[in-house]
Amino acid sequence: MSMQSSGRALHDAMRTLSARWRRVEDTWRDDNARRFHADHVQPIEDAVRHAIAAMDQMAEAIHTSRMECERDD
């Protein structure tokens, strides 16, 4: 699996989690729900956002390296 396809898969999984969490929030609206979101959902969203950005940077670095290696041949 390429870096880009892995990033897309991670993004899709995050969209699914976010959509399901929104459905839960429709019925669970107390302090425990807010705490659960702050303690669990939000950190996952933040980590995924950072991971996708890092994967994009790595994919660009790999692409650049490949182009440079091909140019040197």
Secondary structure, DSSP 4 states (H G I P E B T S, - for coil): --HHHHHHHHHHHHHHHHHHHHHHHHH--SHHHHHHIIIIIHHHHHHHHHHHHHHHHHHHHHHHHHHHHHHH-
